[in-house]
Amino acid sequence: MAAFAEHFFPLLILVGFATRFSALALLGITLVIQTFVYPDAYPTHGTWAAVLLYLMARGPGVLSIDHLIARR
């Protein structure tokens, strides 16, 4: 399930659909990987976490499916 999620949620973010939910799911996966798999890879995972937190806070932007849905 994690391997599927690691491929599926970035595609959703790419097209801008369910961006905040996808970013939250990927942040959870990142935290689990950081804690249990690669505990010394905090610079890489910290960058990923920062980008995902930005997407969660700001949203996907005007060129996204989420934006088109919100306008209606």
Distance bins in CASP14 RR format, pairs under 12 A and 6 or more apart:
PFRMAT RR
TARGET T0000
AUTHOR 0000-0000-0000
RMODE 2
METHOD distances of the structure
MODEL  1
1 7 0 0 0 0 0 1 0 0 0 0 0
1 8 0 0 0 0 1 0 0 0 0 0 0
1 9 0 0 0 0 0 1 0 0 0 0 0
1 25 0 0 0 0 0 1 0 0 0 0 0
1 29 0 0 0 0 0 1 0 0 0 0 0
1 32 0 0 0 0 0 1 0 0 0 0 0
2 8 0 0 0 0 0 1 0 0 0 0 0
2 9 0 0 0 0 0 1 0 0 0 0 0
2 25 0 0 0 0 0 1 0 0 0 0 0
2 26 0 0 0 0 0 1 0 0 0 0 0
2 28 0 0 0 0 0 1 0 0 0 0 0
2 29 1 0 0 1 0 0 0 0 0 0 0
2 30 0 0 0 0 0 1 0 0 0 0 0
2 32 0 0 0 0 1 0 0 0 0 0 0
2 33 0 0 0 0 1 0 0 0 0 0 0
2 36 0 0 0 0 0 1 0 0 0 0 0
2 37 0 0 0 0 0 1 0 0 0 0 0
3 9 0 0 0 0 0 1 0 0 0 0 0
3 29 0 0 0 0 0 1 0 0 0 0 0
3 33 0 0 0 0 0 1 0 0 0 0 0
4 10 0 0 0 0 0 1 0 0 0 0 0
4 11 0 0 0 0 0 1 0 0 0 0 0
4 25 0 0 0 0 0 1 0 0 0 0 0
4 29 0 0 0 0 0 1 0 0 0 0 0
5 11 0 0 0 0 0 1 0 0 0 0 0
5 12 0 0 0 0 0 1 0 0 0 0 0
5 13 0 0 0 0 0 1 0 0 0 0 0
5 21 0 0 0 0 0 1 0 0 0 0 0
5 22 0 0 0 0 1 0 0 0 0 0 0
5 24 0 0 0 0 0 1 0 0 0 0 0
5 25 1 0 0 1 0 0 0 0 0 0 0
5 26 1 0 0 1 0 0 0 0 0 0 0
5 27 0 0 0 0 0 1 0 0 0 0 0
5 28 0 0 0 0 1 0 0 0 0 0 0
5 29 1 0 0 1 0 0 0 0 0 0 0
5 30 0 0 0 0 0 1 0 0 0 0 0
5 32 0 0 0 0 0 1 0 0 0 0 0
5 33 0 0 0 0 0 1 0 0 0 0 0
6 12 0 0 0 0 0 1 0 0 0 0 0
6 13 0 0 0 0 0 1 0 0 0 0 0
6 22 0 0 0 0 0 1 0 0 0 0 0
6 25 0 0 0 0 1 0 0 0 0 0 0
6 26 1 0 0 1 0 0 0 0 0 0 0
6 28 0 0 0 0 0 1 0 0 0 0 0
6 29 1 0 0 1 0 0 0 0 0 0 0
6 30 0 0 0 0 1 0 0 0 0 0 0
6 32 0 0 0 0 0 1 0 0 0 0 0
6 33 0 0 0 0 1 0 0 0 0 0 0
6 48 0 0 0 0 0 1 0 0 0 0 0
7 13 0 0 0 0 0 1 0 0 0 0 0
7 14 0 0 0 0 0 1 0 0 0 0 0
7 22 0 0 0 0 0 1 0 0 0 0 0
7 25 0 0 0 0 0 1 0 0 0 0 0
7 26 0 0 0 0 0 1 0 0 0 0 0
7 29 0 0 0 0 0 1 0 0 0 0 0
8 14 0 0 0 0 0 1 0 0 0 0 0
8 15 0 0 0 0 0 1 0 0 0 0 0
8 17 0 0 0 0 0 1 0 0 0 0 0
8 18 0 0 0 0 0 1 0 0 0 0 0
8 21 0 0 0 0 0 1 0 0 0 0 0
8 22 0 0 0 0 1 0 0 0 0 0 0
8 25 0 0 0 0 1 0 0 0 0 0 0
8 26 0 0 0 0 1 0 0 0 0 0 0
8 29 0 0 0 0 0 1 0 0 0 0 0
9 15 0 0 0 0 0 1 0 0 0 0 0
9 16 0 0 0 0 0 1 0 0 0 0 0
9 17 0 0 0 0 0 1 0 0 0 0 0
9 18 0 0 0 0 1 0 0 0 0 0 0
9 19 0 0 0 0 1 0 0 0 0 0 0
9 20 0 0 0 0 0 1 0 0 0 0 0
9 21 0 0 0 0 1 0 0 0 0 0 0
9 22 1 0 1 0 0 0 0 0 0 0 0
9 23 1 0 0 1 0 0 0 0 0 0 0
9 24 0 0 0 0 1 0 0 0 0 0 0
9 25 1 0 1 0 0 0 0 0 0 0 0
9 26 1 0 1 0 0 0 0 0 0 0 0
9 27 0 0 0 0 1 0 0 0 0 0 0
9 28 0 0 0 0 0 1 0 0 0 0 0
9 29 0 0 0 0 1 0 0 0 0 0 0
9 30 0 0 0 0 0 1 0 0 0 0 0
9 52 0 0 0 0 1 0 0 0 0 0 0
9 55 0 0 0 0 0 1 0 0 0 0 0
10 16 0 0 0 0 0 1 0 0 0 0 0
10 17 0 0 0 0 0 1 0 0 0 0 0
10 18 0 0 0 0 0 1 0 0 0 0 0
10 19 0 0 0 0 0 1 0 0 0 0 0
10 22 1 0 0 1 0 0 0 0 0 0 0
10 23 0 0 0 0 1 0 0 0 0 0 0
10 25 0 0 0 0 0 1 0 0 0 0 0
10 26 1 0 0 1 0 0 0 0 0 0 0
10 29 0 0 0 0 0 1 0 0 0 0 0
10 30 0 0 0 0 0 1 0 0 0 0 0
10 48 0 0 0 0 0 1 0 0 0 0 0
10 51 0 0 0 0 0 1 0 0 0 0 0
10 52 0 0 0 0 0 1 0 0 0 0 0
10 55 0 0 0 0 0 1 0 0 0 0 0
11 17 0 0 0 0 1 0 0 0 0 0 0
11 18 0 0 0 0 0 1 0 0 0 0 0
11 19 0 0 0 0 0 1 0 0 0 0 0
11 22 0 0 0 0 1 0 0 0 0 0 0
11 26 0 0 0 0 0 1 0 0 0 0 0
11 65 0 0 0 0 0 1 0 0 0 0 0
12 18 1 0 1 0 0 0 0 0 0 0 0
12 19 1 0 0 1 0 0 0 0 0 0 0
12 20 0 0 0 0 0 1 0 0 0 0 0
12 21 0 0 0 0 1 0 0 0 0 0 0
12 22 1 0 1 0 0 0 0 0 0 0 0
12 23 0 0 0 0 1 0 0 0 0 0 0
12 24 0 0 0 0 0 1 0 0 0 0 0
12 25 0 0 0 0 1 0 0 0 0 0 0
12 26 0 0 0 0 1 0 0 0 0 0 0
12 55 0 0 0 0 0 1 0 0 0 0 0
12 60 0 0 0 0 1 0 0 0 0 0 0
12 64 0 0 0 0 0 1 0 0 0 0 0
12 65 0 0 0 0 1 0 0 0 0 0 0
12 66 0 0 0 0 1 0 0 0 0 0 0
13 19 1 0 1 0 0 0 0 0 0 0 0
13 20 0 0 0 0 1 0 0 0 0 0 0
13 21 0 0 0 0 1 0 0 0 0 0 0
13 22 1 0 1 0 0 0 0 0 0 0 0
13 23 1 0 0 1 0 0 0 0 0 0 0
13 24 0 0 0 0 0 1 0 0 0 0 0
13 25 0 0 0 0 1 0 0 0 0 0 0
13 26 1 0 0 1 0 0 0 0 0 0 0
13 27 0 0 0 0 0 1 0 0 0 0 0
13 48 0 0 0 0 0 1 0 0 0 0 0
13 51 0 0 0 0 1 0 0 0 0 0 0
13 52 0 0 0 0 1 0 0 0 0 0 0
13 54 0 0 0 0 0 1 0 0 0 0 0
13 55 1 0 0 1 0 0 0 0 0 0 0
13 56 0 0 0 0 0 1 0 0 0 0 0
13 59 0 0 0 0 1 0 0 0 0 0 0
13 60 1 0 0 1 0 0 0 0 0 0 0
13 61 0 0 0 0 0 1 0 0 0 0 0
13 64 0 0 0 0 1 0 0 0 0 0 0
13 65 0 0 0 0 0 1 0 0 0 0 0
13 66 0 0 0 0 0 1 0 0 0 0 0
14 22 0 0 0 0 1 0 0 0 0 0 0
14 23 0 0 0 0 0 1 0 0 0 0 0
14 55 0 0 0 0 0 1 0 0 0 0 0
14 60 0 0 0 0 1 0 0 0 0 0 0
14 63 0 0 0 0 0 1 0 0 0 0 0
14 64 0 0 0 0 1 0 0 0 0 0 0
14 65 0 0 0 0 0 1 0 0 0 0 0
15 22 0 0 0 0 0 1 0 0 0 0 0
15 60 0 0 0 0 1 0 0 0 0 0 0
15 63 0 0 0 0 1 0 0 0 0 0 0
15 64 1 0 0 1 0 0 0 0 0 0 0
15 65 1 0 1 0 0 0 0 0 0 0 0
15 66 0 0 0 0 1 0 0 0 0 0 0
15 67 0 0 0 0 0 1 0 0 0 0 0
15 68 0 0 0 0 0 1 0 0 0 0 0
16 22 0 0 0 0 1 0 0 0 0 0 0
16 23 0 0 0 0 0 1 0 0 0 0 0
16 55 0 0 0 0 1 0 0 0 0 0 0
16 59 0 0 0 0 1 0 0 0 0 0 0
16 60 1 0 1 0 0 0 0 0 0 0 0
16 61 0 0 0 0 1 0 0 0 0 0 0
16 62 0 0 0 0 0 1 0 0 0 0 0
16 63 0 0 0 0 1 0 0 0 0 0 0
16 64 1 1 0 0 0 0 0 0 0 0 0
16 65 1 0 1 0 0 0 0 0 0 0 0
16 66 1 0 1 0 0 0 0 0 0 0 0
16 67 0 0 0 0 1 0 0 0 0 0 0
16 68 0 0 0 0 1 0 0 0 0 0 0
16 69 0 0 0 0 1 0 0 0 0 0 0
16 70 0 0 0 0 0 1 0 0 0 0 0
17 23 0 0 0 0 0 1 0 0 0 0 0
17 59 0 0 0 0 0 1 0 0 0 0 0
17 60 0 0 0 0 1 0 0 0 0 0 0
17 64 1 0 0 1 0 0 0 0 0 0 0
17 65 1 0 1 0 0 0 0 0 0 0 0
17 66 1 0 0 1 0 0 0 0 0 0 0
17 67 0 0 0 0 0 1 0 0 0 0 0
17 68 0 0 0 0 1 0 0 0 0 0 0
17 69 0 0 0 0 1 0 0 0 0 0 0
17 70 0 0 0 0 0 1 0 0 0 0 0
18 24 0 0 0 0 1 0 0 0 0 0 0
18 25 0 0 0 0 1 0 0 0 0 0 0
18 26 0 0 0 0 0 1 0 0 0 0 0
18 55 0 0 0 0 0 1 0 0 0 0 0
18 56 0 0 0 0 0 1 0 0 0 0 0
18 59 0 0 0 0 0 1 0 0 0 0 0
18 60 0 0 0 0 1 0 0 0 0 0 0
18 64 0 0 0 0 0 1 0 0 0 0 0
18 65 0 0 0 0 1 0 0 0 0 0 0
18 66 1 0 0 1 0 0 0 0 0 0 0
18 69 0 0 0 0 1 0 0 0 0 0 0
19 25 0 0 0 0 0 1 0 0 0 0 0
19 26 0 0 0 0 0 1 0 0 0 0 0
19 51 0 0 0 0 0 1 0 0 0 0 0
19 52 0 0 0 0 0 1 0 0 0 0 0
19 54 0 0 0 0 0 1 0 0 0 0 0
19 55 1 0 1 0 0 0 0 0 0 0 0
19 56 0 0 0 0 1 0 0 0 0 0 0
19 57 0 0 0 0 0 1 0 0 0 0 0
19 58 0 0 0 0 1 0 0 0 0 0 0
19 59 1 0 1 0 0 0 0 0 0 0 0
19 60 1 1 0 0 0 0 0 0 0 0 0
19 61 0 0 0 0 1 0 0 0 0 0 0
19 63 0 0 0 0 0 1 0 0 0 0 0
19 64 1 0 0 1 0 0 0 0 0 0 0
19 65 0 0 0 0 1 0 0 0 0 0 0
19 66 1 0 1 0 0 0 0 0 0 0 0
19 67 0 0 0 0 1 0 0 0 0 0 0
19 69 0 0 0 0 0 1 0 0 0 0 0
19 70 0 0 0 0 0 1 0 0 0 0 0
20 26 0 0 0 0 0 1 0 0 0 0 0
20 27 0 0 0 0 0 1 0 0 0 0 0
20 52 0 0 0 0 1 0 0 0 0 0 0
20 53 0 0 0 0 0 1 0 0 0 0 0
20 54 0 0 0 0 0 1 0 0 0 0 0
20 55 1 0 0 1 0 0 0 0 0 0 0
20 56 1 0 1 0 0 0 0 0 0 0 0
20 57 0 0 0 0 1 0 0 0 0 0 0
20 58 0 0 0 0 1 0 0 0 0 0 0
20 59 1 0 1 0 0 0 0 0 0 0 0
20 60 1 0 0 1 0 0 0 0 0 0 0
20 61 0 0 0 0 0 1 0 0 0 0 0
20 64 0 0 0 0 0 1 0 0 0 0 0
20 66 1 0 0 1 0 0 0 0 0 0 0
20 70 0 0 0 0 0 1 0 0 0 0 0
21 27 0 0 0 0 0 1 0 0 0 0 0
21 28 0 0 0 0 0 1 0 0 0 0 0
21 52 0 0 0 0 0 1 0 0 0 0 0
21 55 0 0 0 0 0 1 0 0 0 0 0
21 56 0 0 0 0 1 0 0 0 0 0 0
21 59 0 0 0 0 0 1 0 0 0 0 0
21 60 0 0 0 0 0 1 0 0 0 0 0
21 66 0 0 0 0 1 0 0 0 0 0 0
22 28 0 0 0 0 0 1 0 0 0 0 0
22 29 0 0 0 0 0 1 0 0 0 0 0
22 52 0 0 0 0 1 0 0 0 0 0 0
22 55 0 0 0 0 1 0 0 0 0 0 0
22 56 0 0 0 0 1 0 0 0 0 0 0
22 59 0 0 0 0 0 1 0 0 0 0 0
22 60 0 0 0 0 1 0 0 0 0 0 0
22 64 0 0 0 0 0 1 0 0 0 0 0
22 65 0 0 0 0 0 1 0 0 0 0 0
22 66 0 0 0 0 0 1 0 0 0 0 0
23 29 0 0 0 0 0 1 0 0 0 0 0
23 30 0 0 0 0 0 1 0 0 0 0 0
23 48 0 0 0 0 0 1 0 0 0 0 0
23 49 0 0 0 0 0 1 0 0 0 0 0
23 50 0 0 0 0 0 1 0 0 0 0 0
23 51 0 0 0 0 1 0 0 0 0 0 0
23 52 1 0 1 0 0 0 0 0 0 0 0
23 53 1 0 0 1 0 0 0 0 0 0 0
23 54 0 0 0 0 1 0 0 0 0 0 0
23 55 1 0 1 0 0 0 0 0 0 0 0
23 56 1 0 1 0 0 0 0 0 0 0 0
23 57 0 0 0 0 1 0 0 0 0 0 0
23 58 0 0 0 0 0 1 0 0 0 0 0
23 59 0 0 0 0 1 0 0 0 0 0 0
23 60 0 0 0 0 1 0 0 0 0 0 0
23 66 0 0 0 0 0 1 0 0 0 0 0
24 30 0 0 0 0 0 1 0 0 0 0 0
24 31 0 0 0 0 0 1 0 0 0 0 0
24 49 0 0 0 0 0 1 0 0 0 0 0
24 52 1 0 0 1 0 0 0 0 0 0 0
24 53 0 0 0 0 1 0 0 0 0 0 0
24 55 0 0 0 0 1 0 0 0 0 0 0
24 56 1 0 0 1 0 0 0 0 0 0 0
24 57 0 0 0 0 0 1 0 0 0 0 0
24 59 0 0 0 0 0 1 0 0 0 0 0
25 31 0 0 0 0 0 1 0 0 0 0 0
25 32 0 0 0 0 0 1 0 0 0 0 0
25 52 0 0 0 0 1 0 0 0 0 0 0
25 55 0 0 0 0 0 1 0 0 0 0 0
25 56 0 0 0 0 0 1 0 0 0 0 0
26 32 0 0 0 0 0 1 0 0 0 0 0
26 33 0 0 0 0 0 1 0 0 0 0 0
26 45 0 0 0 0 0 1 0 0 0 0 0
26 48 1 0 0 1 0 0 0 0 0 0 0
26 49 0 0 0 0 1 0 0 0 0 0 0
26 51 0 0 0 0 1 0 0 0 0 0 0
26 52 1 0 1 0 0 0 0 0 0 0 0
26 53 0 0 0 0 0 1 0 0 0 0 0
26 55 0 0 0 0 1 0 0 0 0 0 0
26 56 0 0 0 0 1 0 0 0 0 0 0
27 33 0 0 0 0 0 1 0 0 0 0 0
27 34 0 0 0 0 0 1 0 0 0 0 0
27 45 0 0 0 0 1 0 0 0 0 0 0
27 46 0 0 0 0 0 1 0 0 0 0 0
27 48 0 0 0 0 1 0 0 0 0 0 0
27 49 1 0 0 1 0 0 0 0 0 0 0
27 50 0 0 0 0 0 1 0 0 0 0 0
27 51 0 0 0 0 1 0 0 0 0 0 0
27 52 1 0 1 0 0 0 0 0 0 0 0
27 53 1 0 0 1 0 0 0 0 0 0 0
27 54 0 0 0 0 0 1 0 0 0 0 0
27 55 0 0 0 0 1 0 0 0 0 0 0
27 56 1 0 0 1 0 0 0 0 0 0 0
27 57 0 0 0 0 0 1 0 0 0 0 0
28 34 0 0 0 0 1 0 0 0 0 0 0
28 35 0 0 0 0 1 0 0 0 0 0 0
28 36 0 0 0 0 0 1 0 0 0 0 0
28 45 0 0 0 0 0 1 0 0 0 0 0
28 48 0 0 0 0 0 1 0 0 0 0 0
28 49 0 0 0 0 1 0 0 0 0 0 0
28 52 0 0 0 0 1 0 0 0 0 0 0
28 53 0 0 0 0 0 1 0 0 0 0 0
28 56 0 0 0 0 0 1 0 0 0 0 0
29 35 0 0 0 0 0 1 0 0 0 0 0
29 36 0 0 0 0 0 1 0 0 0 0 0
29 37 0 0 0 0 0 1 0 0 0 0 0
29 45 0 0 0 0 0 1 0 0 0 0 0
29 48 0 0 0 0 1 0 0 0 0 0 0
29 49 0 0 0 0 0 1 0 0 0 0 0
29 52 0 0 0 0 1 0 0 0 0 0 0
30 36 0 0 0 0 0 1 0 0 0 0 0
30 37 0 0 0 0 0 1 0 0 0 0 0
30 38 0 0 0 0 0 1 0 0 0 0 0
30 41 0 0 0 0 0 1 0 0 0 0 0
30 42 0 0 0 0 0 1 0 0 0 0 0
30 44 0 0 0 0 1 0 0 0 0 0 0
30 45 1 0 1 0 0 0 0 0 0 0 0
30 46 1 0 0 1 0 0 0 0 0 0 0
30 47 0 0 0 0 1 0 0 0 0 0 0
30 48 1 0 1 0 0 0 0 0 0 0 0
30 49 1 0 1 0 0 0 0 0 0 0 0
30 50 0 0 0 0 0 1 0 0 0 0 0
30 51 0 0 0 0 1 0 0 0 0 0 0
30 52 1 0 0 1 0 0 0 0 0 0 0
30 53 0 0 0 0 0 1 0 0 0 0 0
31 37 0 0 0 0 0 1 0 0 0 0 0
31 38 0 0 0 0 0 1 0 0 0 0 0
31 39 0 0 0 0 0 1 0 0 0 0 0
31 42 0 0 0 0 0 1 0 0 0 0 0
31 45 1 0 0 1 0 0 0 0 0 0 0
31 46 0 0 0 0 1 0 0 0 0 0 0
31 48 0 0 0 0 1 0 0 0 0 0 0
31 49 1 0 0 1 0 0 0 0 0 0 0
31 52 0 0 0 0 1 0 0 0 0 0 0
31 53 0 0 0 0 0 1 0 0 0 0 0
32 38 0 0 0 0 0 1 0 0 0 0 0
32 39 0 0 0 0 0 1 0 0 0 0 0
32 45 0 0 0 0 0 1 0 0 0 0 0
32 49 0 0 0 0 0 1 0 0 0 0 0
33 39 0 0 0 0 1 0 0 0 0 0 0
33 40 0 0 0 0 0 1 0 0 0 0 0
33 41 0 0 0 0 1 0 0 0 0 0 0
33 42 0 0 0 0 0 1 0 0 0 0 0
33 44 0 0 0 0 1 0 0 0 0 0 0
33 45 1 0 0 1 0 0 0 0 0 0 0
33 46 0 0 0 0 0 1 0 0 0 0 0
33 48 0 0 0 0 1 0 0 0 0 0 0
33 49 0 0 0 0 0 1 0 0 0 0 0
34 40 0 0 0 0 1 0 0 0 0 0 0
34 41 1 0 0 1 0 0 0 0 0 0 0
34 42 1 0 0 1 0 0 0 0 0 0 0
34 43 0 0 0 0 0 1 0 0 0 0 0
34 44 0 0 0 0 1 0 0 0 0 0 0
34 45 1 0 1 0 0 0 0 0 0 0 0
34 46 1 0 0 1 0 0 0 0 0 0 0
34 47 0 0 0 0 0 1 0 0 0 0 0
34 48 0 0 0 0 1 0 0 0 0 0 0
34 49 0 0 0 0 1 0 0 0 0 0 0
35 41 0 0 0 0 0 1 0 0 0 0 0
35 42 0 0 0 0 0 1 0 0 0 0 0
35 45 0 0 0 0 1 0 0 0 0 0 0
35 49 0 0 0 0 0 1 0 0 0 0 0
36 45 0 0 0 0 0 1 0 0 0 0 0
37 44 0 0 0 0 0 1 0 0 0 0 0
37 45 0 0 0 0 1 0 0 0 0 0 0
38 44 0 0 0 0 1 0 0 0 0 0 0
38 45 1 0 0 1 0 0 0 0 0 0 0
38 46 0 0 0 0 0 1 0 0 0 0 0
38 48 0 0 0 0 0 1 0 0 0 0 0
39 45 0 0 0 0 1 0 0 0 0 0 0
41 47 0 0 0 0 0 1 0 0 0 0 0
41 48 0 0 0 0 1 0 0 0 0 0 0
41 49 0 0 0 0 0 1 0 0 0 0 0
42 48 0 0 0 0 0 1 0 0 0 0 0
42 49 0 0 0 0 1 0 0 0 0 0 0
42 50 0 0 0 0 0 1 0 0 0 0 0
43 49 0 0 0 0 0 1 0 0 0 0 0
43 50 0 0 0 0 0 1 0 0 0 0 0
44 50 0 0 0 0 0 1 0 0 0 0 0
44 51 0 0 0 0 0 1 0 0 0 0 0
45 51 0 0 0 0 0 1 0 0 0 0 0
45 52 0 0 0 0 0 1 0 0 0 0 0
46 52 0 0 0 0 1 0 0 0 0 0 0
46 53 0 0 0 0 1 0 0 0 0 0 0
46 54 0 0 0 0 0 1 0 0 0 0 0
47 53 0 0 0 0 0 1 0 0 0 0 0
47 54 0 0 0 0 0 1 0 0 0 0 0
48 54 0 0 0 0 0 1 0 0 0 0 0
48 55 0 0 0 0 0 1 0 0 0 0 0
49 55 0 0 0 0 0 1 0 0 0 0 0
49 56 0 0 0 0 0 1 0 0 0 0 0
50 56 0 0 0 0 0 1 0 0 0 0 0
50 57 0 0 0 0 0 1 0 0 0 0 0
51 57 0 0 0 0 0 1 0 0 0 0 0
51 58 0 0 0 0 0 1 0 0 0 0 0
51 59 0 0 0 0 0 1 0 0 0 0 0
52 58 0 0 0 0 0 1 0 0 0 0 0
52 59 0 0 0 0 0 1 0 0 0 0 0
53 59 0 0 0 0 0 1 0 0 0 0 0
54 60 0 0 0 0 0 1 0 0 0 0 0
54 61 0 0 0 0 0 1 0 0 0 0 0
55 61 0 0 0 0 1 0 0 0 0 0 0
55 64 0 0 0 0 0 1 0 0 0 0 0
55 66 0 0 0 0 0 1 0 0 0 0 0
58 64 0 0 0 0 0 1 0 0 0 0 0
58 66 0 0 0 0 0 1 0 0 0 0 0
58 67 0 0 0 0 0 1 0 0 0 0 0
59 65 0 0 0 0 0 1 0 0 0 0 0
59 66 1 0 0 1 0 0 0 0 0 0 0
59 67 0 0 0 0 1 0 0 0 0 0 0
59 70 0 0 0 0 0 1 0 0 0 0 0
60 66 1 0 1 0 0 0 0 0 0 0 0
60 67 1 0 0 1 0 0 0 0 0 0 0
60 68 0 0 0 0 0 1 0 0 0 0 0
60 69 0 0 0 0 0 1 0 0 0 0 0
60 70 0 0 0 0 1 0 0 0 0 0 0
61 67 1 0 1 0 0 0 0 0 0 0 0
61 68 0 0 0 0 0 1 0 0 0 0 0
61 70 0 0 0 0 1 0 0 0 0 0 0
61 71 0 0 0 0 0 1 0 0 0 0 0
62 68 0 0 0 0 1 0 0 0 0 0 0
62 70 0 0 0 0 0 1 0 0 0 0 0
62 71 0 0 0 0 1 0 0 0 0 0 0
64 70 0 0 0 0 1 0 0 0 0 0 0
64 71 0 0 0 0 0 1 0 0 0 0 0
65 71 0 0 0 0 0 1 0 0 0 0 0
65 72 0 0 0 0 0 1 0 0 0 0 0
66 72 0 0 0 0 0 1 0 0 0 0 0
END
